[in-house]
């Protein structure tokens, strides 16, 4: 049992570390939006996506160790930590409970920051679209494919000075 608990504790710590890294990347992305560093912003999206995959892997690892503990304690799957912790040896309960609580709190912060960043990015895109529409009245905004290429519409073939009259 001690070996299983050690594995679970290590997995909880690893998950906490990965959530912390994701939060730091989201904070950095927010700074890039505020500072209008578009090129770095694109790179940050790729870095965040990679970190999300790392978080998912850490979560799967923790869930596997959580299942092993639940099986050892003869609890029905899926057993939540609320069911597991009271069944643990008394010396381990505070540590496991604290790690679970820290992970939950950090996950809430990650969700909040991701929503904030989404709103910031959406607002920036909306403002840019308004700017383009004001600069080129009547121009179609167009749609983009997965490669970022314009599928339809686009700007008319006239020069800029013809638009500004």
Secondary structure by P-SEA (a helix, b strand, c coil): caaaaaaaaaaaaaaaaaaaaaaaaaaaaaaaaaacaaaaaaaaaaaaaaaaaaaaaaaaaaaaaaaaaaaaaccccccccccccccccccaaaaaaaaaaaaaaaaaaaaaaaaaaaaaaaaaaaaaaaaaaaacccccccccccccccccccccccccccccc
